[in-house]
Amino acid sequence: MPSDGACGRYHRYKATTNAVFEWLHRATKPKTKNAKRKVKKHGARSADVTEWSVSQIYAAALEVVEAALPVPAAILRKLGTAIRLRHQYSLKMAPDAGHTHVLNTLRAIEVQWTPLVPIKTPAPVKTPTSVDATSGEINLANAFEALATDDADDDADVWAETPMPPFDMTTFVAPVMHMLHS
């Protein structure tokens, strides 16, 4: 039976993947009459992203790539978080080809979406001035440091520090069930 930390990790994984898939659904939703006809001809994906098959997820992700839609940096970060959490969760469970396939599909999506994230020029960083401690003024440089929280389970968790194996896009086998219709 998985530990409480593994269950929490799995639920965080589900929340982040659902956020990514909901964005994916909005980004690939048909917007024109021609696109809507294509959906009627080839079949629509459910509005409930939790019902999507791996092949539907990958096909929608490829639509984003083919249309060169910009992928928000926050979505790519959530996808990276989902991949990390899924990997950590899978290390605690019995080996499962299905979990590995989903993980590799998410990693393939990440590789293909990374070039689609708009590059922002960073704003100039304002460095706080150091204030004399005797003046009574507070240096706000680390004002939020006290608010940082750690997950006690993750600190003692050897799996959290286990790096993911390298991913080779050239050896990735894409899900094909619904992709044949494209």
C-alpha positions as CSV (number, residue, x, y, z in Angstrom):
1,M,0.0,0.0,0.0
2,P,1.4,3.4,-0.9
3,S,2.5,5.8,1.9
4,D,0.6,9.0,2.7
5,G,3.3,10.9,1.0
6,A,2.8,8.8,-2.2
7,C,-0.9,9.4,-2.1
8,G,-0.4,13.1,-1.6
9,R,2.1,13.1,-4.5
10,Y,-0.3,11.3,-6.7
11,H,-3.1,13.7,-6.0
12,R,-0.8,16.7,-6.7
13,Y,0.2,14.9,-10.0
14,K,-3.5,14.6,-10.9
15,A,-4.2,18.2,-10.1
16,T,-1.3,19.5,-12.2
17,T,-2.1,17.2,-15.2
18,N,-5.7,18.2,-15.1
19,A,-4.7,21.9,-15.2
20,V,-2.5,21.2,-18.2
21,F,-5.2,19.1,-20.0
22,E,-7.8,21.7,-19.3
23,W,-5.6,24.3,-21.0
24,L,-5.0,21.9,-23.8
25,H,-8.7,21.4,-24.2
26,R,-9.3,25.2,-24.4
27,A,-6.4,25.6,-26.8
28,T,-7.5,22.9,-29.2
29,K,-11.3,23.5,-29.0
30,P,-12.7,24.0,-32.5
31,K,-13.3,27.7,-33.2
32,T,-14.5,27.7,-36.9
33,K,-17.2,26.0,-38.8
34,N,-14.7,24.0,-40.8
35,A,-13.0,22.8,-37.7
36,K,-16.3,21.8,-36.2
37,R,-17.1,19.8,-39.3
38,K,-13.8,18.0,-38.9
39,V,-14.7,17.2,-35.3
40,K,-18.0,15.7,-36.4
41,K,-16.2,13.6,-39.1
42,H,-13.4,12.3,-36.9
43,G,-15.0,12.4,-33.4
44,A,-14.7,14.9,-30.6
45,R,-12.8,14.7,-27.4
46,S,-14.8,14.8,-24.3
47,A,-15.0,18.1,-22.5
48,D,-14.1,16.2,-19.3
49,V,-10.3,15.9,-19.6
50,T,-10.2,13.1,-17.1
51,E,-11.9,10.9,-19.7
52,W,-9.3,11.5,-22.4
53,S,-7.2,8.5,-23.5
54,V,-3.4,8.8,-23.8
55,S,-3.7,8.9,-27.6
56,Q,-6.3,11.7,-27.4
57,I,-4.0,13.7,-25.1
58,Y,-1.1,13.2,-27.5
59,A,-3.1,14.1,-30.6
60,A,-4.3,17.3,-28.9
61,A,-0.8,18.1,-27.9
62,L,0.3,17.6,-31.5
63,E,-2.4,20.0,-32.7
64,V,-0.8,22.7,-30.5
65,V,2.6,21.9,-32.1
66,E,1.3,21.9,-35.6
67,A,-0.6,25.2,-35.1
68,A,2.5,26.6,-33.4
69,L,0.3,27.9,-30.6
70,P,2.1,29.7,-27.8
71,V,2.3,27.5,-24.7
72,P,2.2,29.6,-21.5
73,A,5.3,29.2,-19.3
74,A,3.0,28.3,-16.3
75,I,1.5,25.4,-18.3
76,L,4.9,24.1,-19.2
77,R,6.0,24.4,-15.5
78,K,2.9,22.5,-14.5
79,L,3.6,19.8,-17.0
80,G,7.2,19.5,-15.7
81,T,5.8,19.3,-12.1
82,A,3.4,16.6,-13.3
83,I,6.2,14.6,-14.9
84,R,8.4,14.9,-11.8
85,L,5.5,13.8,-9.4
86,R,4.4,10.9,-11.7
87,H,8.0,9.7,-11.8
88,Q,8.4,9.9,-8.0
89,Y,5.1,8.1,-7.5
90,S,6.0,5.4,-10.0
91,L,9.2,4.6,-8.1
92,K,7.2,3.6,-5.0
93,M,4.8,1.4,-7.0
94,A,5.3,-1.9,-8.7
95,P,6.7,-1.6,-12.2
96,D,3.8,-0.9,-14.6
97,A,4.2,-0.5,-18.4
98,G,1.0,1.7,-18.5
99,H,2.5,4.2,-16.0
100,T,5.7,4.3,-18.0
101,H,3.9,4.9,-21.2
102,V,1.9,7.8,-19.8
103,L,5.1,9.3,-18.3
104,N,7.0,9.0,-21.6
105,T,4.0,10.6,-23.4
106,L,4.1,13.5,-21.0
107,R,7.8,13.9,-21.5
108,A,7.4,13.8,-25.3
109,I,4.8,16.6,-25.0
110,E,7.2,18.6,-22.8
111,V,10.0,18.3,-25.4
112,Q,7.7,19.4,-28.2
113,W,6.1,22.3,-26.3
114,T,9.3,23.8,-24.9
115,P,10.1,25.7,-28.1
116,L,6.5,27.1,-28.1
117,V,6.9,29.0,-24.8
118,P,7.1,32.7,-25.6
119,I,10.4,34.2,-24.4
120,K,10.0,37.2,-22.2
121,T,12.8,39.7,-21.6
122,P,13.4,39.8,-17.9
123,A,12.6,43.1,-16.1
124,P,15.6,44.7,-14.4
125,V,16.0,43.2,-11.0
126,K,15.9,45.7,-8.1
127,T,18.2,44.7,-5.4
128,P,17.2,45.8,-1.9
129,T,19.5,48.1,-0.2
130,S,21.2,46.8,2.9
131,V,20.1,48.8,6.0
132,D,22.1,49.3,9.1
133,A,20.7,47.0,11.8
134,T,21.2,49.7,14.4
135,S,18.8,52.0,12.6
136,G,15.8,49.8,13.4
137,E,14.8,49.4,9.8
138,I,14.1,45.9,8.5
139,N,15.8,44.4,5.4
140,L,13.0,42.9,3.4
141,A,15.2,40.9,1.1
142,N,14.1,37.6,2.7
143,A,10.8,38.7,4.2
144,F,9.0,35.6,3.0
145,E,11.7,33.1,4.0
146,A,9.8,32.3,7.2
147,L,6.7,31.4,5.2
148,A,8.6,28.7,3.2
149,T,7.1,25.3,4.0
150,D,8.6,21.9,3.6
151,D,6.8,18.6,3.1
152,A,8.2,16.5,6.0
153,D,7.4,13.3,4.0
154,D,9.4,14.5,1.0
155,D,12.5,15.4,3.2
156,A,12.8,11.8,4.4
157,D,11.8,10.4,1.0
158,V,14.7,8.9,-0.9
159,W,12.5,8.7,-4.0
160,A,12.2,12.5,-4.2
161,E,15.9,12.8,-4.9
162,T,16.0,10.0,-7.5
163,P,16.7,11.6,-10.9
164,M,14.6,10.7,-13.9
165,P,16.3,8.6,-16.5
166,P,17.2,10.5,-19.7
167,F,14.4,10.8,-22.3
168,D,15.2,10.2,-25.9
169,M,12.5,11.5,-28.2
170,T,13.8,9.5,-31.1
171,T,12.9,6.2,-29.4
172,F,9.5,7.4,-28.2
173,V,6.6,5.4,-29.6
174,A,3.6,7.6,-29.8
175,P,0.1,6.4,-29.0
176,V,-1.7,5.6,-32.2
177,M,-5.3,4.7,-31.5
178,H,-6.9,8.0,-32.6
179,M,-4.0,9.5,-34.5
180,L,-4.8,7.4,-37.6
181,H,-7.8,9.7,-38.2
182,S,-5.8,12.9,-38.4
